[in-house]
Amino acid sequence: MASSLHIPAEGSLDLVSLGALVHRLDPGVIPFRKAAECAIHVSGGEFNVAANLADCFGMRTGIATAMVDYPVGWLIGERVRAMGVRPFYKRFVHDGVRGPNMATVYSDRGKGVRAPVVFYNRSNEAAALLKPGDFDWNEVFAGGVRWFHSGGIFAALSPTTPELIIEAMQAARRIGAVVSFDLNFRAKLWTVAGGLETAQTTLRRIVEHVDVLVGNEEDLQNGLGIPGPNIVAESKLDTRKFEAMMAEVVQRHPNIKVVATTLREVHSSDRHTWSAIAWINGEFHRAPTCELGVLDRVGGGDGFASGLFYGLMTGQEPIEAVQLGWAHGALITTYPGDTTMATLQEVQAFAKGGGARIQR
């Protein structure tokens, strides 16, 4: 049974994302307070989906975002080009001292019993200044776009970013594109942005325009205020809470046709059990469960979303789309950085049960 989504067959771009570009400083397994050097990864929850779809899955994608004309912005722009993503920039001029800035994310990898630690410097962030009217959506969507994507991290940055998301979603719906949104609830960001009530009011307004929602039961509870069922989960892989919440999600938001999430049981920083589940056409489809030897956990969820979207856009059966997302998300945890280094052939092989035997 194919997806009930009405995905345009053609478009000059397969997907356009709207969100913030950031650079992540990664000292590896060394805690920041002892770090002597860092790798630099270019990231952004919304950008990662576009980058993965372009680089691994061979799709034509774009990113609508802020860009500051200074060396950090140029570094980030080079990585956008390298991943094959077409940029649509609202440009800002740096004053040489205070900004506006391209945000910095600090994230070590942890090790064993020591968990990864993530913190931010989003002071005077250019992306937070974005507002309705900053992009000509007729120009961005010229030639047609099949799918539009944004997320909760961008929505939390300022009072104007949610309004821009809604403006873009309305423009995307007018041309028939599928609209997706990753709740990506980040407590630290929403605490600064006004707290839980502000988060729920904001995200509910956005989700009214969404066809495909990505988020686990905690995202649904915190981000949308969907009450959790009185079920004691046996583990993070137990899907009963997620499944029980679907009726409430669809009752409140009947426009939603797909809800999907990863399932991750963290045993240590470098050993996770991994699965995924999606509600599509009123039915649940669950991926296999595997053990991950994690190098860098950041980006696994975006990897899942991009593989799932690829499967749906290419007409795969729902379970096959879920397995592609699960396989791609798993592979991303084996690479440094936030975006893919996988090939489509590797994703397809793992989705079909391929293992880690040496390829000669």
Secondary structure, 3 states (H helix, E strand, C coil): CCCCCCCCCCCCEEEEEECCCEEEEECCCCCHHHCCCCEEEEECHHHHHHHHHHHCCCCCEEEEEEEEECHHHHHHHHHHHHCCEEEEEEEEECCCCCCCECCEEEECCCECCECCCEEEECCCEHHHHCCCCCCCHHHHCCCCEEEEEEEHHHHCCCCCHHHHHHHHHHHHHHCCCEEEEECCCCHHHHHHHCCHHHHHHHHHHHHCCCCEEECCHHHHHHHHCCCCCCCCCCCCCCCHHHHHHHHHHHHHCCCCCEEEEEEEEEEECCEEEEEEEEEECCEEEECCCEEEECCCCCCHHHHHHHHHHHHHHCCCCHHHHHHHHHHHHHHHCCCCCCCCCCCHHHHHHHHCCCCCCCCC
